[in-house]
Amino acid sequence: PPEEVHNAPDVSNVEESGTSENIKQQAEVYVSSDGSDETGTGTPEKPYATVSRAAHEKPGSVIVVHGGTYGQIRLDEDASGTEDSPTIIRPAEGETVVVSEKEDVCLYICNASHIVIEGIETYGGVP
């Protein structure tokens, strides 16, 4: 089946036109607590188990995370999106996603750019 897409604003033309009418289509990649990083493909039928795996495997995508509690998210330059196609991490509609800490860190982002995290709750970690 064809890969599902999510419409995200194409921010490269927003300043010129003053609107976000220009839309960039981004692939959706799925994560579920019962998914697998070894055999998952990021589809709704075969989701990954971790956000980190999804972001590194398919940077510049919309990563849709199904409800549940997940371990630390680690992102580096390999997870970077682009200005036109940022890596967007968000919960599935109507679902709650919690990221719990590991060694006092919930989200570890190093040398990554064009990453957008929306609606993800964190638990623990050092303020």
C-alpha positions as CSV (number, residue, x, y, z in Angstrom):
1,P,0.0,0.0,0.0
2,P,1.1,3.6,-0.6
3,E,2.9,5.3,2.3
4,E,0.6,7.7,4.3
5,V,1.5,11.3,4.3
6,H,0.9,14.2,6.7
7,N,0.7,17.8,5.5
8,A,3.0,20.1,7.3
9,P,3.6,23.8,6.6
10,D,6.4,24.6,4.2
11,V,8.1,27.2,6.3
12,S,10.6,28.1,3.5
13,N,7.9,30.2,1.8
14,V,6.0,31.6,4.7
15,E,8.0,34.7,5.0
16,E,7.7,35.5,1.3
17,S,4.0,34.9,1.0
18,G,2.9,35.7,4.5
19,T,0.8,32.6,4.7
20,S,1.4,28.9,5.1
21,E,-0.6,27.9,2.0
22,N,2.4,26.2,0.5
23,I,2.3,22.7,2.1
24,K,5.1,20.1,2.2
25,Q,4.0,16.5,2.3
26,Q,5.8,14.4,4.8
27,A,5.7,10.6,5.3
28,E,4.2,9.4,8.6
29,V,6.2,6.9,10.6
30,Y,4.6,5.0,13.4
31,V,5.8,4.0,16.8
32,S,3.9,1.8,19.3
33,S,4.8,0.3,22.7
34,D,4.1,-3.1,21.1
35,G,6.2,-2.4,18.0
36,S,9.6,-3.7,17.2
37,D,12.8,-1.9,16.3
38,E,14.2,-5.1,14.8
39,T,11.3,-6.1,12.5
40,G,9.3,-2.9,12.4
41,T,9.1,-0.8,9.2
42,G,7.3,2.3,10.6
43,T,4.0,1.4,9.0
44,P,0.7,1.3,11.1
45,E,0.9,-2.5,10.7
46,K,4.6,-2.8,11.7
47,P,5.5,0.2,13.9
48,Y,8.8,0.8,15.5
49,A,9.1,0.4,19.3
50,T,11.1,3.6,19.9
51,V,11.0,7.2,18.8
52,S,14.8,7.1,18.5
53,R,14.8,4.3,16.0
54,A,12.0,5.9,13.9
55,A,13.7,9.3,13.9
56,H,17.1,7.9,12.8
57,E,15.6,5.5,10.2
58,K,13.4,8.2,8.6
59,P,14.5,11.7,9.4
60,G,12.3,14.5,8.0
61,S,9.2,12.5,8.7
62,V,6.2,13.0,11.0
63,I,6.7,10.4,13.7
64,V,3.3,9.4,15.1
65,V,3.6,7.9,18.6
66,H,0.8,5.8,20.0
67,G,-0.2,6.2,23.6
68,G,2.0,4.7,26.3
69,T,5.1,5.2,28.4
70,Y,8.4,5.1,26.5
71,G,12.0,5.3,27.6
72,Q,14.5,8.0,26.9
73,I,14.5,9.5,23.4
74,R,18.0,10.0,21.9
75,L,18.4,12.1,18.8
76,D,21.6,13.1,17.1
77,E,22.6,14.5,13.7
78,D,21.2,11.4,11.9
79,A,17.7,12.3,13.1
80,S,17.9,15.9,11.7
81,G,15.2,17.0,9.3
82,T,15.6,20.0,7.0
83,E,14.1,23.5,7.0
84,D,11.5,22.3,4.4
85,S,10.9,18.9,6.1
86,P,11.6,18.9,9.9
87,T,11.5,15.7,11.9
88,I,8.2,16.1,13.8
89,I,7.5,13.9,16.8
90,R,3.9,13.9,18.1
91,P,1.3,11.7,19.8
92,A,-1.3,9.9,17.8
93,E,-4.5,12.0,17.8
94,G,-6.3,11.7,21.2
95,E,-3.5,9.6,22.8
96,T,-1.2,10.4,25.6
97,V,2.6,9.7,25.3
98,V,4.9,9.9,28.3
99,V,8.7,9.7,28.1
100,S,10.4,8.6,31.3
101,E,13.9,9.4,32.2
102,K,17.0,7.2,32.1
103,E,20.0,8.5,34.0
104,D,18.1,11.7,34.8
105,V,17.4,12.5,31.1
106,C,14.1,12.2,29.2
107,L,15.1,13.8,25.9
108,Y,18.7,13.7,24.7
109,I,19.3,15.8,21.6
110,C,22.9,16.4,20.4
111,N,23.9,18.1,17.2
112,A,20.4,17.6,15.7
113,S,18.6,20.3,13.9
114,H,15.1,20.9,12.5
115,I,13.4,18.7,15.2
116,V,9.9,19.5,16.4
117,I,8.4,17.8,19.4
118,E,4.7,18.3,20.0
119,G,2.5,17.2,22.9
120,I,4.9,14.7,24.5
121,E,4.8,14.5,28.3
122,T,8.0,13.8,30.3
123,Y,8.3,12.1,33.7
124,G,11.4,12.4,35.9
125,G,14.7,13.8,34.8
126,V,16.7,16.7,36.2
127,P,15.1,20.2,35.8
